[in-house]
């Protein structure tokens, strides 16, 4: 099968017999390593050993990606698939997963326990999915990769690097899926700013970043990948977010287009967080009063980003006392030191 796929594209090797032997040996080694990893991880899910058809052709070359597809089991609700996979394979703690889903850590811990119990009670055998099963699991797999990247973007650089590697592997595996390319482009655009996001350990907002420190190679790759997503008529949430991220790499920033895209994103994947971002863009287009009106309608009292955004817009309107209270509320909710220092600086600037 591999020879039939590669030789017409890459040319027949000088020594076909040796090529076949080497390829077969490498595939056998990869399968053994993959099976050992899966058997080591399954106890974390409290499940019986994985079941595999010995005659099944391996469809996923990347071992880590194959394991993620295996753990994103459709017997569970989407959120449970993503959370369990992040905990088992993604390198994230329960607290980090809870932050990703905007819930308290004890709540997420209970959800993980319930998901494990459901799998165990159903007696579901875990096995590597066949090629025809991959599309049904793609939404969960994309969410896993994206949330791994988000955690890495917050400071754990090795996770961001791994997420991009997985995104590239996905783009080779499912080259005709626009959302795969959309996600990869989105991660590349964001990652291009990684070195400019922190200065002496302090968080630097996008508007204040040194653009000379941005990785132009990643930006150009992101544009090429986004073009591929759009060629495939991608209008899913990752492709739209990638378009927004691309606009943030340009100067001057086209806030009107960004606000329009957030409106489209809200129709495709509605959520209060999308509306929060749309409110920020709206404030840039129409003024802080319009942005504040949208923010005040959101039910995100537990999210420090809401209060930080309110503090910013209230400050622009010179409603300083209300702005100080908003920043104080954000400080009470924030969980990372760089963000805490940034909010403290904003609050101090208002007091001055």
Phi, psi and omega in degrees: 000313181295317179298319180296328180278318189272321187297319177296330183274319187255350182097151179288131180295160181300319180238086184303321182296314179296323179299315181296318180296314181297316180297316179298318179297316181296320179294323178295317178298317180297320180293317178299314180297318179298314181298319180296319180296316181296317180294329178287328183276330185301325176302332177296332177269355180059045182243161175291168180304152181293148178251134180219139175283118185297338180268359185289135178284134177290126183259342186241115184288326184278122185299314183295319179294321178299319179294323179294315176300322180294319183282338176281076188273126184292353176292340180260157171298156185305312182299320180293320176303311184295313183297315180296320180292319177300319182288321186278318188240339189277350180079016181258145175279168177298322179296319179293321177294319178301317178296322180297326181264004177060042176230166178289152182300316178299326178297314179295321179301318179293322179296321179295318179297315181296321180296316178298318180296321180296315179298316183293318182293326180282347181063038185282121176280130178274132176213159177293126183290147175287165183304322182291342181271347186298316181302326180292340181256358189295319182302315180293319181297316178299319179296320178299311182298318181296318182287329172298316179298315182301319179294321177293323180296334179283356177148337180269084188302328182294329178289320178298317179297318180294321180297319178294321177299317178296322178298319178295319178297321178297320182293333175281322183289318185233067189292344182259009179263111184299325182291333175298314179290324178299316179295316180299316178299317180301314180294321180295317179299314180293316183294334180299340181260007188302315184290341181265353185282341181231140175225115184055038178084355181261144180287136178244123180291159185307314184296337184259001185284151175279108184294339177294339180273355179287149181274099183293333178295316178294323179297315179295320176297319178300319179295319179295319180292319177298320177303320179296318178299318181289326175300327179274011179062040179285116174232031176276178185298324181287320178296319179295316179296326177294322176299318178297315181297323178296319179298329178288346177274352184258153177229131359286159182284130179274082184294328179297316178294321179298316179298320177297317180294323176295326174297320177294319179297323179296330178282324182281318183221073185296135175196154178299329181292322175298318179295326176299314179293325177294324179297320179296317178294320179298323178297326178287330184274312188250346181119158186297332182296317179293321177296319181295322179299318178291320179299318185291346179270355185271144177261074181227042184299336183274357187254122185292335179298324178299312184289326176295318178294320177298318179301318179297312183289322176296322177298319178297329179275003180063028173264070195294321181296316177295323179296319179297320179295320180295316178295324177297319178295319178298318179298325181290339185256339187292150186242350182246145184295316179300319178292324179297318180293323178297314180295322178296322177295317178299319180293319178296321179297322177295319181294325179290000000 
